[in-house]
């Protein structure tokens, strides 16, 4: 794996910043300014406009959508300091990172840790180029909070597995190319009988049924597997290692949901800078409302403290080489802070912060309202706050189950 070397001087960082700025000037389509990366999520079809394709291909060619991933697999091979510069300059330019989704936030980091060389060479480069969509096959009708109760079974047939069962809440399953799933390969042991497999969604026997919500959208699906053949080379790690690998992936998911990972990029401008566009300021250019000033300062201090804590925790976990439950702490705290930020944005913008549609509202204002509403879900998906409390009690604090 390529060795990362931190920039030695401020001059090195300044030179790289200038490189990023020039890249944006040369490649970022003006009509995309201020847009979000909807195509990397699970809320729509995979069709792109020519401008979106151009931008995705430009960023993917540099590996800047996954800047710290190894260069030999299509990542940027950059340092964390350089990745931060990319985030900063993209935010200043109103440019989104076109490389995202579950492949980047969850599966890719897990495969880099547990996959063999052939699996990394096959699956990581398309993720880095934004050419493939992944979905998650975890929850089942009788295996939600008690995930280890999953019953989808993979029968060993010699050169392949034959998978039968059902998954639910498969976000974006109707648009996904591939699925990373935990399945049962041994019925005699609840946890050690679980394995981690990769399934092509176009394999005969895979059926996806979107679940229509009250909003009319269908980001969730039921996924059925009927005699689905999965090649042996699609087993990640060893048989029976799926619970360990699956938990590791959940840590990446929870860290990103918390805001400690790639979702931190969504924070963009500081609340103080945004507030000055909507609220009266004094002669010194500062907000005239002292109470609002205090609220913003208090939040920014706690949010930045959280980001530093998240970064330190992730580095400690990586150095330890084991599975850490600190991600549950990060998810519990980070999702609450993200909700607080959304509520503050509504307060800062006043009536302009309550628009749902119409020409009288900017894309940023409309997006903030939707983020405020959607933010209520962040304390539920990826494991609810109550589940995180249980994990923290057992795994972090060492408390015993109530007898």
Secondary structure, DSSP 4 states (H G I P E B T S, - for coil): -PPP---SSHHHHHHHHHHHHHHHHHH--GGGTT---GGGSSSS-S---HHHHHHHHHHHHHTGGGTTS-GGGTS----HHHHHHHHHHHHHHT------SHIIIIIHHHHHHH--HHHHHHHHHHHHTT---EEEE--BTTBSSSGGG---EEEE-SSEEEEEEEEE--TTTTT-SEEEEEEES-TT-TTTTEEEEEEETTSTTEEEEEE--TTS---EEEEEEEEEEEEGGGEESSTT-HHHHHHHHHHHHHHHHHTSSGGGGGG-S-HHHHHTTTS-B-TTSSBS-HHHHHHHHHHHHHHHHHHHHHHHHHHHHHHHTS--THHHHHHHHHHHHHHHHHHHHHHHHGGGGS--SSTTS-HHHHHHHHHHHHGGGGGTTTS-HHHHHHHIIIIIS-PPPP-
